[in-house]
Amino acid sequence: MNTSPNPEEFYKKLKVQLSETTNWPSEYLYKFIVISEKDKIVQIENIFDNTGAVISTKESKNGKYTSVSVNVIMKDPDAVIEKYKEVTGNVEGVISL
C-alpha cells in the first residue's frame, strides 16, 4: 500500500478549497521551509520576482532551516498552484506548508 501523498490529488483538493473559500484575485500567503543556504532562498525569491510579493525569512533556532513566507496577490487558484509547482520543481529539498 502506497501511503505517500499524491501531489496531483493535493493540488486538485487545494484548487477546490481555494475556489470555494476565496474571491479572486486575492492575497495569498505561501510558506516554504528550506535548508539555510542563501542560494535556495534566492531561488524562491527569484520565482516571485516582479509579482509585487512581500517576502520574509526567519531562521530556525539552530540555524539549520529557514522559513520563507511570500505574501502576494494571485489572480486565481490555478496561478497559486502554478507557483507551488514552480517552487517545488526548481528548489531542491523545499517543503511547502
N, CA, C and O atoms as CSV, one atom per row, in Angstrom:
chain,resi,resn,atom,element,x,y,z
A,1,MET,N,N,0.843,-1.190,0.000
A,1,MET,CA,C,0.000,0.000,0.000
A,1,MET,C,C,0.883,1.246,0.000
A,1,MET,O,O,1.760,1.396,0.850
A,2,ASN,N,N,0.645,2.118,-0.944
A,2,ASN,CA,C,1.418,3.351,-1.058
A,2,ASN,C,C,0.732,4.454,-0.265
A,2,ASN,O,O,-0.390,4.846,-0.587
A,3,THR,N,N,1.402,4.958,0.773
A,3,THR,CA,C,0.798,6.000,1.605
A,3,THR,C,C,1.415,7.364,1.357
A,3,THR,O,O,1.052,8.332,2.025
A,4,SER,N,N,2.359,7.464,0.391
A,4,SER,CA,C,2.956,8.764,0.121
A,4,SER,C,C,1.923,9.673,-0.545
A,4,SER,O,O,1.109,9.207,-1.342
A,5,PRO,N,N,1.953,10.948,-0.228
A,5,PRO,CA,C,0.946,11.855,-0.780
A,5,PRO,C,C,1.100,12.010,-2.287
A,5,PRO,O,O,2.214,12.082,-2.806
A,6,ASN,N,N,-0.021,12.059,-2.975
A,6,ASN,CA,C,-0.036,12.252,-4.416
A,6,ASN,C,C,-0.149,13.753,-4.682
A,6,ASN,O,O,-1.169,14.360,-4.352
A,7,PRO,N,N,0.882,14.359,-5.273
A,7,PRO,CA,C,0.845,15.810,-5.482
A,7,PRO,C,C,-0.346,16.268,-6.320
A,7,PRO,O,O,-0.930,17.314,-6.036
A,8,GLU,N,N,-0.717,15.505,-7.347
A,8,GLU,CA,C,-1.840,15.927,-8.189
A,8,GLU,C,C,-3.151,15.928,-7.407
A,8,GLU,O,O,-3.980,16.820,-7.586
A,9,GLU,N,N,-3.342,14.932,-6.541
A,9,GLU,CA,C,-4.541,14.909,-5.693
A,9,GLU,C,C,-4.546,16.095,-4.744
A,9,GLU,O,O,-5.580,16.729,-4.534
A,10,PHE,N,N,-3.372,16.393,-4.165
A,10,PHE,CA,C,-3.253,17.532,-3.260
A,10,PHE,C,C,-3.648,18.813,-3.989
A,10,PHE,O,O,-4.422,19.611,-3.460
A,11,TYR,N,N,-3.125,19.017,-5.196
A,11,TYR,CA,C,-3.419,20.244,-5.939
A,11,TYR,C,C,-4.880,20.325,-6.352
A,11,TYR,O,O,-5.455,21.413,-6.373
A,12,LYS,N,N,-5.494,19.181,-6.682
A,12,LYS,CA,C,-6.919,19.178,-7.020
A,12,LYS,C,C,-7.749,19.646,-5.834
A,12,LYS,O,O,-8.635,20.488,-5.973
A,13,LYS,N,N,-7.445,19.082,-4.652
A,13,LYS,CA,C,-8.176,19.466,-3.437
A,13,LYS,C,C,-7.934,20.933,-3.098
A,13,LYS,O,O,-8.862,21.645,-2.716
A,14,LEU,N,N,-6.693,21.381,-3.238
A,14,LEU,CA,C,-6.374,22.771,-2.952
A,14,LEU,C,C,-7.149,23.701,-3.877
A,14,LEU,O,O,-7.673,24.722,-3.432
A,15,LYS,N,N,-7.226,23.357,-5.157
A,15,LYS,CA,C,-7.948,24.195,-6.112
A,15,LYS,C,C,-9.416,24.319,-5.723
A,15,LYS,O,O,-9.985,25.409,-5.773
A,16,VAL,N,N,-10.023,23.216,-5.340
A,16,VAL,CA,C,-11.428,23.244,-4.930
A,16,VAL,C,C,-11.597,24.118,-3.684
A,16,VAL,O,O,-12.500,24.953,-3.622
A,17,GLN,N,N,-10.716,23.918,-2.688
A,17,GLN,CA,C,-10.803,24.712,-1.460
A,17,GLN,C,C,-10.644,26.198,-1.747
A,17,GLN,O,O,-11.410,27.018,-1.241
A,18,LEU,N,N,-9.651,26.543,-2.556
A,18,LEU,CA,C,-9.410,27.952,-2.868
A,18,LEU,C,C,-10.574,28.554,-3.646
A,18,LEU,O,O,-10.942,29.707,-3.421
A,19,SER,N,N,-11.146,27.791,-4.547
A,19,SER,CA,C,-12.280,28.274,-5.345
A,19,SER,C,C,-13.501,28.538,-4.480
A,19,SER,O,O,-14.240,29.496,-4.706
A,20,GLU,N,N,-13.707,27.674,-3.482
A,20,GLU,CA,C,-14.902,27.772,-2.642
A,20,GLU,C,C,-14.781,28.796,-1.521
A,20,GLU,O,O,-15.794,29.284,-1.021
A,21,THR,N,N,-13.554,29.130,-1.120
A,21,THR,CA,C,-13.399,29.962,0.070
A,21,THR,C,C,-12.854,31.363,-0.195
A,21,THR,O,O,-12.767,32.169,0.731
A,22,THR,N,N,-12.488,31.669,-1.435
A,22,THR,CA,C,-11.817,32.938,-1.699
A,22,THR,C,C,-12.380,33.605,-2.944
A,22,THR,O,O,-12.687,32.941,-3.933
A,23,ASN,N,N,-12.512,34.927,-2.884
A,23,ASN,CA,C,-12.872,35.712,-4.067
A,23,ASN,C,C,-11.576,36.144,-4.747
A,23,ASN,O,O,-10.698,36.729,-4.113
A,24,TRP,N,N,-11.466,35.850,-6.044
A,24,TRP,CA,C,-10.227,36.120,-6.782
A,24,TRP,C,C,-10.366,37.322,-7.666
A,24,TRP,O,O,-11.464,37.584,-8.157
A,25,PRO,N,N,-9.280,38.092,-7.902
A,25,PRO,CA,C,-7.925,37.935,-7.363
A,25,PRO,C,C,-7.905,38.219,-5.861
A,25,PRO,O,O,-8.741,38.947,-5.325
A,26,SER,N,N,-6.910,37.607,-5.207
A,26,SER,CA,C,-6.828,37.708,-3.761
A,26,SER,C,C,-5.383,37.598,-3.292
A,26,SER,O,O,-4.508,37.106,-4.004
A,27,GLU,N,N,-5.165,38.076,-2.065
A,27,GLU,CA,C,-3.856,37.930,-1.443
A,27,GLU,C,C,-3.693,36.480,-0.997
A,27,GLU,O,O,-4.627,35.878,-0.466
A,28,TYR,N,N,-2.510,35.929,-1.214
A,28,TYR,CA,C,-2.238,34.545,-0.821
A,28,TYR,C,C,-0.894,34.482,-0.108
A,28,TYR,O,O,0.065,35.137,-0.514
A,29,LEU,N,N,-0.834,33.691,0.954
A,29,LEU,CA,C,0.398,33.536,1.724
A,29,LEU,C,C,0.977,32.144,1.497
A,29,LEU,O,O,0.389,31.136,1.890
A,30,TYR,N,N,2.131,32.112,0.859
A,30,TYR,CA,C,2.879,30.869,0.684
A,30,TYR,C,C,3.851,30.744,1.847
A,30,TYR,O,O,4.391,31.743,2.323
A,31,LYS,N,N,4.075,29.509,2.306
A,31,LYS,CA,C,5.102,29.255,3.314
A,31,LYS,C,C,5.933,28.074,2.854
A,31,LYS,O,O,5.410,27.022,2.485
A,32,PHE,N,N,7.245,28.273,2.886
A,32,PHE,CA,C,8.183,27.236,2.483
A,32,PHE,C,C,9.254,27.093,3.553
A,32,PHE,O,O,9.582,28.054,4.249
A,33,ILE,N,N,9.794,25.888,3.679
A,33,ILE,CA,C,10.928,25.621,4.556
A,33,ILE,C,C,12.057,25.090,3.675
A,33,ILE,O,O,11.854,24.179,2.872
A,34,VAL,N,N,13.257,25.673,3.833
A,34,VAL,CA,C,14.431,25.205,3.092
A,34,VAL,C,C,15.623,25.143,4.041
A,34,VAL,O,O,15.637,25.787,5.090
A,35,ILE,N,N,16.614,24.358,3.652
A,35,ILE,CA,C,17.876,24.355,4.384
A,35,ILE,C,C,18.444,25.769,4.266
A,35,ILE,O,O,18.341,26.397,3.213
A,36,SER,N,N,19.033,26.258,5.333
A,36,SER,CA,C,19.532,27.645,5.365
A,36,SER,C,C,20.751,27.830,4.467
A,36,SER,O,O,21.879,27.995,4.933
A,37,GLU,N,N,20.486,27.798,3.168
A,37,GLU,CA,C,21.516,28.076,2.168
A,37,GLU,C,C,21.017,29.250,1.330
A,37,GLU,O,O,19.917,29.212,0.779
A,38,LYS,N,N,21.836,30.283,1.243
A,38,LYS,CA,C,21.434,31.517,0.576
A,38,LYS,C,C,20.901,31.270,-0.831
A,38,LYS,O,O,19.926,31.901,-1.239
A,39,ASP,N,N,21.530,30.358,-1.580
A,39,ASP,CA,C,21.086,30.139,-2.963
A,39,ASP,C,C,19.670,29.582,-3.037
A,39,ASP,O,O,18.938,29.902,-3.973
A,40,LYS,N,N,19.266,28.755,-2.074
A,40,LYS,CA,C,17.900,28.209,-2.073
A,40,LYS,C,C,16.881,29.316,-1.796
A,40,LYS,O,O,15.816,29.360,-2.412
A,41,ILE,N,N,17.214,30.196,-0.875
A,41,ILE,CA,C,16.314,31.312,-0.555
A,41,ILE,C,C,16.212,32.251,-1.758
A,41,ILE,O,O,15.126,32.726,-2.089
A,42,VAL,N,N,17.328,32.512,-2.399
A,42,VAL,CA,C,17.340,33.381,-3.580
A,42,VAL,C,C,16.523,32.754,-4.715
A,42,VAL,O,O,15.835,33.471,-5.442
A,43,GLN,N,N,16.589,31.440,-4.874
A,43,GLN,CA,C,15.795,30.768,-5.907
A,43,GLN,C,C,14.310,31.044,-5.693
A,43,GLN,O,O,13.592,31.362,-6.641
A,44,ILE,N,N,13.852,30.923,-4.457
A,44,ILE,CA,C,12.435,31.185,-4.156
A,44,ILE,C,C,12.113,32.654,-4.437
A,44,ILE,O,O,11.098,32.964,-5.060
A,45,GLU,N,N,12.981,33.552,-3.973
A,45,GLU,CA,C,12.754,34.977,-4.212
A,45,GLU,C,C,12.668,35.272,-5.705
A,45,GLU,O,O,11.826,36.063,-6.130
A,46,ASN,N,N,13.518,34.651,-6.499
A,46,ASN,CA,C,13.518,34.881,-7.949
A,46,ASN,C,C,12.239,34.401,-8.620
A,46,ASN,O,O,11.785,35.009,-9.589
A,47,ILE,N,N,11.655,33.323,-8.120
A,47,ILE,CA,C,10.410,32.806,-8.689
A,47,ILE,C,C,9.278,33.823,-8.508
A,47,ILE,O,O,8.383,33.918,-9.348
A,48,PHE,N,N,9.322,34.575,-7.418
A,48,PHE,CA,C,8.278,35.572,-7.150
A,48,PHE,C,C,8.705,36.987,-7.549
A,48,PHE,O,O,8.009,37.954,-7.241
A,49,ASP,N,N,9.848,37.110,-8.233
A,49,ASP,CA,C,10.331,38.412,-8.676
A,49,ASP,C,C,9.320,39.042,-9.631
A,49,ASP,O,O,8.700,38.337,-10.428
A,50,ASN,N,N,9.150,40.348,-9.560
A,50,ASN,CA,C,8.237,41.109,-10.420
A,50,ASN,C,C,6.770,40.735,-10.237
A,50,ASN,O,O,5.972,40.910,-11.158
A,51,THR,N,N,6.403,40.224,-9.064
A,51,THR,CA,C,4.999,39.919,-8.790
A,51,THR,C,C,4.426,40.841,-7.723
A,51,THR,O,O,3.233,40.781,-7.427
A,52,GLY,N,N,5.263,41.690,-7.148
A,52,GLY,CA,C,4.817,42.558,-6.065
A,52,GLY,C,C,4.766,41.830,-4.733
A,52,GLY,O,O,4.161,42.323,-3.781
A,53,ALA,N,N,5.384,40.679,-4.656
A,53,ALA,CA,C,5.348,39.861,-3.441
A,53,ALA,C,C,6.151,40.499,-2.313
A,53,ALA,O,O,7.189,41.122,-2.535
A,54,VAL,N,N,5.638,40.324,-1.095
A,54,VAL,CA,C,6.371,40.705,0.106
A,54,VAL,C,C,6.926,39.408,0.683
A,54,VAL,O,O,6.171,38.513,1.065
A,55,ILE,N,N,8.252,39.318,0.742
A,55,ILE,CA,C,8.909,38.079,1.168
A,55,ILE,C,C,9.634,38.315,2.477
A,55,ILE,O,O,10.379,39.284,2.627
A,56,SER,N,N,9.403,37.405,3.434
A,56,SER,CA,C,10.130,37.487,4.703
A,56,SER,C,C,10.718,36.121,5.022
A,56,SER,O,O,10.162,35.087,4.651
A,57,THR,N,N,11.849,36.134,5.715
A,57,THR,CA,C,12.512,34.885,6.083
A,57,THR,C,C,12.769,34.870,7.578
A,57,THR,O,O,12.920,35.913,8.214
A,58,LYS,N,N,12.814,33.659,8.125
A,58,LYS,CA,C,13.126,33.505,9.538
A,58,LYS,C,C,13.885,32.194,9.718
A,58,LYS,O,O,13.404,31.127,9.338
A,59,GLU,N,N,15.069,32.290,10.298
A,59,GLU,CA,C,15.880,31.100,10.546
A,59,GLU,C,C,15.344,30.341,11.748
A,59,GLU,O,O,14.794,30.930,12.679
A,60,SER,N,N,15.513,29.022,11.713
A,60,SER,CA,C,15.139,28.205,12.865
A,60,SER,C,C,16.103,28.495,14.016
A,60,SER,O,O,17.147,29.119,13.826
A,61,LYS,N,N,15.739,28.040,15.193
A,61,LYS,CA,C,16.539,28.336,16.380
A,61,LYS,C,C,17.994,27.895,16.214
A,61,LYS,O,O,18.913,28.609,16.614
A,62,ASN,N,N,18.196,26.719,15.624
A,62,ASN,CA,C,19.569,26.225,15.454
A,62,ASN,C,C,20.217,26.691,14.148
A,62,ASN,O,O,21.387,26.399,13.899
A,63,GLY,N,N,19.459,27.416,13.311
A,63,GLY,CA,C,20.018,27.977,12.087
A,63,GLY,C,C,20.118,27.014,10.927
A,63,GLY,O,O,20.650,27.371,9.876
A,64,LYS,N,N,19.617,25.797,11.092
A,64,LYS,CA,C,19.742,24.796,10.031
A,64,LYS,C,C,18.718,25.015,8.910
A,64,LYS,O,O,18.999,24.739,7.744
A,65,TYR,N,N,17.540,25.508,9.269
A,65,TYR,CA,C,16.471,25.712,8.286
A,65,TYR,C,C,16.010,27.160,8.293
A,65,TYR,O,O,16.180,27.879,9.277
A,66,THR,N,N,15.421,27.574,7.169
A,66,THR,CA,C,14.855,28.914,7.054
A,66,THR,C,C,13.432,28.803,6.541
A,66,THR,O,O,13.151,28.088,5.579
A,67,SER,N,N,12.536,29.528,7.207
A,67,SER,CA,C,11.153,29.642,6.768
A,67,SER,C,C,11.066,30.845,5.832
A,67,SER,O,O,11.537,31.933,6.163
A,68,VAL,N,N,10.464,30.643,4.671
A,68,VAL,CA,C,10.284,31.727,3.704
A,68,VAL,C,C,8.783,31.934,3.523
A,68,VAL,O,O,8.073,31.037,3.067
A,69,SER,N,N,8.307,33.129,3.885
A,69,SER,CA,C,6.895,33.482,3.711
A,69,SER,C,C,6.784,34.455,2.550
A,69,SER,O,O,7.532,35.428,2.461
A,70,VAL,N,N,5.838,34.178,1.663
A,70,VAL,CA,C,5.649,35.008,0.478
A,70,VAL,C,C,4.187,35.435,0.440
A,70,VAL,O,O,3.294,34.603,0.277
A,71,ASN,N,N,3.948,36.729,0.592
A,71,ASN,CA,C,2.598,37.277,0.548
A,71,ASN,C,C,2.437,38.006,-0.776
A,71,ASN,O,O,3.158,38.965,-1.053
A,72,VAL,N,N,1.490,37.553,-1.598
A,72,VAL,CA,C,1.377,38.091,-2.960
A,72,VAL,C,C,-0.077,38.024,-3.435
A,72,VAL,O,O,-0.834,37.142,-3.030
A,73,ILE,N,N,-0.451,38.966,-4.295
A,73,ILE,CA,C,-1.780,38.940,-4.913
A,73,ILE,C,C,-1.733,37.969,-6.091
A,73,ILE,O,O,-0.906,38.099,-6.993
A,74,MET,N,N,-2.642,36.991,-6.058
A,74,MET,CA,C,-2.721,36.000,-7.138
A,74,MET,C,C,-4.069,36.148,-7.835
A,74,MET,O,O,-5.061,36.531,-7.215
A,75,LYS,N,N,-4.096,35.835,-9.156
A,75,LYS,CA,C,-5.328,36.076,-9.909
A,75,LYS,C,C,-6.388,34.987,-9.730
A,75,LYS,O,O,-7.584,35.266,-9.805
A,76,ASP,N,N,-5.948,33.738,-9.492
A,76,ASP,CA,C,-6.913,32.656,-9.333
A,76,ASP,C,C,-6.217,31.423,-8.748
A,76,ASP,O,O,-4.991,31.404,-8.638
A,77,PRO,N,N,-6.991,30.389,-8.369
A,77,PRO,CA,C,-6.386,29.184,-7.786
A,77,PRO,C,C,-5.351,28.518,-8.691
A,77,PRO,O,O,-4.368,27.968,-8.196
A,78,ASP,N,N,-5.556,28.559,-10.006
A,78,ASP,CA,C,-4.585,27.950,-10.924
A,78,ASP,C,C,-3.229,28.644,-10.823
A,78,ASP,O,O,-2.189,27.987,-10.877
A,79,ALA,N,N,-3.236,29.964,-10.676
A,79,ALA,CA,C,-1.981,30.716,-10.549
A,79,ALA,C,C,-1.276,30.348,-9.243
A,79,ALA,O,O,-0.051,30.242,-9.204
A,80,VAL,N,N,-2.047,30.157,-8.185
A,80,VAL,CA,C,-1.474,29.748,-6.893
A,80,VAL,C,C,-0.763,28.410,-7.047
A,80,VAL,O,O,0.377,28.250,-6.611
A,81,ILE,N,N,-1.433,27.465,-7.661
A,81,ILE,CA,C,-0.887,26.117,-7.822
A,81,ILE,C,C,0.330,26.128,-8.735
A,81,ILE,O,O,1.294,25.407,-8.478
A,82,GLU,N,N,0.307,26.932,-9.802
A,82,GLU,CA,C,1.460,27.014,-10.708
A,82,GLU,C,C,2.708,27.481,-9.964
A,82,GLU,O,O,3.801,26.972,-10.213
A,83,LYS,N,N,2.557,28.444,-9.055
A,83,LYS,CA,C,3.715,28.922,-8.292
A,83,LYS,C,C,4.220,27.827,-7.355
A,83,LYS,O,O,5.430,27.651,-7.212
A,84,TYR,N,N,3.308,27.085,-6.713
A,84,TYR,CA,C,3.743,25.957,-5.879
A,84,TYR,C,C,4.561,24.977,-6.703
A,84,TYR,O,O,5.625,24.535,-6.271
A,85,LYS,N,N,4.071,24.639,-7.882
A,85,LYS,CA,C,4.766,23.677,-8.740
A,85,LYS,C,C,6.115,24.219,-9.199
A,85,LYS,O,O,7.092,23.475,-9.293
A,86,GLU,N,N,6.162,25.525,-9.486
A,86,GLU,CA,C,7.415,26.138,-9.923
A,86,GLU,C,C,8.463,26.073,-8.808
A,86,GLU,O,O,9.628,25.763,-9.057
A,87,VAL,N,N,8.031,26.369,-7.575
A,87,VAL,CA,C,8.976,26.331,-6.456
A,87,VAL,C,C,9.433,24.900,-6.188
A,87,VAL,O,O,10.633,24.645,-6.098
A,88,THR,N,N,8.492,23.965,-6.059
A,88,THR,CA,C,8.880,22.592,-5.740
A,88,THR,C,C,9.658,21.936,-6.874
A,88,THR,O,O,10.456,21.031,-6.630
A,89,GLY,N,N,9.440,22.377,-8.101
A,89,GLY,CA,C,10.149,21.820,-9.243
A,89,GLY,C,C,11.550,22.382,-9.425
A,89,GLY,O,O,12.377,21.772,-10.103
A,90,ASN,N,N,11.826,23.537,-8.830
A,90,ASN,CA,C,13.101,24.211,-9.065
A,90,ASN,C,C,14.002,24.343,-7.842
A,90,ASN,O,O,15.205,24.559,-7.986
A,91,VAL,N,N,13.445,24.217,-6.656
A,91,VAL,CA,C,14.235,24.388,-5.447
A,91,VAL,C,C,14.354,23.034,-4.739
A,91,VAL,O,O,13.387,22.530,-4.168
A,92,GLU,N,N,15.541,22.467,-4.790
A,92,GLU,CA,C,15.758,21.135,-4.239
A,92,GLU,C,C,15.539,21.123,-2.735
A,92,GLU,O,O,16.056,21.981,-2.020
A,93,GLY,N,N,14.769,20.146,-2.254
A,93,GLY,CA,C,14.587,19.939,-0.823
A,93,GLY,C,C,13.602,20.882,-0.160
A,93,GLY,O,O,13.473,20.866,1.064
A,94,VAL,N,N,12.892,21.715,-0.943
A,94,VAL,CA,C,11.942,22.646,-0.352
A,94,VAL,C,C,10.724,21.899,0.180
A,94,VAL,O,O,10.286,20.909,-0.407
A,95,ILE,N,N,10.188,22.377,1.283
A,95,ILE,CA,C,8.959,21.840,1.860
A,95,ILE,C,C,7.909,22.948,1.783
A,95,ILE,O,O,8.135,24.060,2.261
A,96,SER,N,N,6.765,22.640,1.183
A,96,SER,CA,C,5.659,23.597,1.096
A,96,SER,C,C,4.715,23.348,2.256
A,96,SER,O,O,4.359,22.207,2.550
A,97,LEU,N,N,4.315,24.420,2.906
A,97,LEU,CA,C,3.360,24.295,4.018
A,97,LEU,C,C,2.009,24.847,3.603
A,97,LEU,O,O,1.067,24.835,4.395
